[in-house]
Every structure is written in structure tokens, then in C-alpha cells.
Amino acid sequence: MKSMKLRRIGIAVVVAAAGSLAAVTTPAVAGTLLGGATVTNGARGAADGRVIDGPVTIIMPKTRRGRKFDVMAANINLPANGGGVDWHTHPGPTFGIVTGGGTLTIIDDDCVEHEYQTGQAFVAPKNPHTARNFSNAPVTVRATFFLPHTAPPTPPTVFVPPDGDDVLDTYCQLVE
């Protein structure tokens, strides 16, 4: 029953987040970064084609303008003892590397915790998730986002609406 209930919550949150995707054109709003966390968006560039050659193949969906997509980098700093990025999704594949500090904990909407230490890489889940630092040392992460090429530019993160955020926090027993 828990799994079935969770699936309904996850689906509702994904639908709510997807419905707000077109309206989101600005960086994170108040309440989406926790405990003094900061995100600094770095370079962003457009790429033509559907595949990036190398050890990883990225296939972006075809759009009206072809297969052009953006690649964006960001530095994420999560203070010790509770810094984090609230429940969110990404509109394309997202990769990260913990570049320093304590332990990064990513919690998905099934309340499963995945922990990463300095030097470890991860792929962010497609479903709603939150990134938290429960350790005693600050955590730094370098994230790379593969995004649809749109005008205005597609934001790299879509935050779950407040009511969905509250449901997920309660369900996963998280305190903000």
C-alpha cells in the first residue's frame, strides 16, 4: 500500500511540476534553497546534434527547431547541518560530482537516500528529489545540466509547488 500511495504522490508532483515548467523562467525562488545553500550558474552553451561523442551518449528529444540543446554548469554549495536544495526535477539529464566537504544526500520521492562523498559522481533522478547536507562539513557539488534549447532559456531546475513539497517532506519525514 505504501508503494501504491507513493506512486500516486510522485505522479501528482511530477504532473504539477511539468505543468509549471513553461512558466518558470527565473532562478530559484525564496524557500527552495535551504539553510543558506547557494547555487552559482556557470557557463551555458548550445550544441547542435543529438549525440555527444565520448564515453556517455546523450540523446535529446527532437524539437521544432531540430535537436539543438544547451549544456549548463553550476556550482552548488550546501552548508553543514541542513543546507540543501528543496524538492525539484530537471528537464533533462543532470550529472554531478561532489567536489569537496561532507556527505551529499539525495533523497528521491520513494524516500530512498543515496549518499555521495568527495570525488563521487552521480546522475540525478528523473523523478522529484531533494539534495541535503546532513553532515558536519559544508558540501560542494559541480553539476552539469543537459537542457532543451529554448528562448528564453530553459531553467535547469523546476521546483515542486509548495503543497507537493509539504506532502513529500511529511511522507519522507524531513524537516526544513
N, C-alpha and C positions, 0 to 999 in steps of 0.2 A: 504494500500500500504506500509506503514511504516513497518508493521509486516512482510509482504512478503519479502521486501528488507532486513530487519534484518535477517530473517531466512536464506537467501542466503549468507549474510556476515558471519553469525555464522557457517554455513555448510562449507564454504570455509576455514575459520580459523581453524575449527576442523580438516578438511582433511589435511591442511598444517601442523598443529601441530602433527597429528598422523603420517604423512609421515616422520617427523624428529625424532620421538621417538627413533628409533633404533640407530640413530647417536648421541643422547645426552647421554654422559656418565660422564660429569663433572658437578660440581655445577654451579650455576647461573653465567652468563657472564655479562660483563660490560653493563650497561644500563637497566638491568632487575630489579635492586633494586633501588628505588627512594628515594631521599632526605636523604641519609645516613642510610637507613634501613639496618639491619643486620639479617642474618639467621645463627644460630648455630645448626648444626645437632648433635643430641644426639645419644643415643644408637640405634642399629639396630639389630634385631634378626629374625631368621627364625622359622616358625611354620608349623607343619605338620597337614593335615586335611583340611576340607573345612568349618568348622564351629567353631567359638569361642563361648563357652557356656557363658551364662550370660544374662543380660538384652538386649544386642544387638547381633544380629546374622549377621556374615559376611560370605558371600559365595563368594569365589574367583573362577574365571574360571579355568577349568581343563587345565593343560598344558601337554606337552610331558612327563614331569617328575612327573606327578601326580598333587596334589593340594597344594603343598608347597608354602607358601607365606612369605613375610617379613613384619615386623611391625617396623616402624621407628618413632622416636620422634624428634621434632625440636623446638627451641626457636626462636621466631620472634620478633624483636624489631623495631618498626616504630616510628621515631622521630616525634615530633609535627609539625603541619602545612605543611603537604605534603609528609611525609615519606610513602613508600608503596612498594608493590611487583607488578610489571607490569603484563600485561595480560598473563595468563597462564592456564593450565589444570593440572590435576593429573591423573596418570594411574590407580588409584584405589581409593576406598573410603577414604575420608580425613575428620577428625574431629578436631575442635579447641575449645579452651577455652580462653577467654580474661582474663588474669591473673592480669592486672593492667593498670592504667593510664586512658587515654581519651577514645574516641569512635572509634572503628574499623568500617570502612565502606567497605562492599564487594559489588562490582558492577558487575552484570552479563552482558552478551552480548546483553541483551534486555534493557540495561541502567537502570535496576531496582536496587535501592540502598537498602541494608539491613544493619542496624546499630546494633552493639553489644557493651554492656558496660561490665565493670569488673564483673566477675562471670557468664557471659552468655556464653553458648556453642553454637556451630553451626556446620552444615555439609556443607562443601564446595560444590558448584555446580559442576556438571559434565562438563558443557559447559565452554568456556573461561570466565574468570573473573579476576578482579583486586582487590587487597586489599589496602585500603588507610586510612591514618590518617589525616583527615581534622581538628581535634580538636587542642586545645592549649596545650595538655599534651601528653607526649610520651605514646605509647600503647605497651603492651607486650602480646604475644599470645603463647600458648603452642599447637602445632599441632601434631597429630598422623596420620601417613600415613599407609595404607594397600596396599602393592605393590606386583606385580608378583615377584617370586623368580627367578632371572636370574643371569648369570655370563657374564660380570660384572654386579654388582647390578643395578637394575632399579632406575633411579633418581626419587625423589618424585615430581618433578615439571618439566613440559615441557612448555617452554616459547613460546608464539606465535611469528612467524617470524616478523621482523621489519615492512614489508609492511602491514601485518594484524593488528599489533599493532597500526600503524598510522590510519588505517581505523576505528578501534574500538575507539581510542581516539577522532577522529573527530566526529564520529557518536554519542558518548556519551558526547561530549563537555568537554573533560578532557584535562588539560594542564599538561605536565610533566616538 
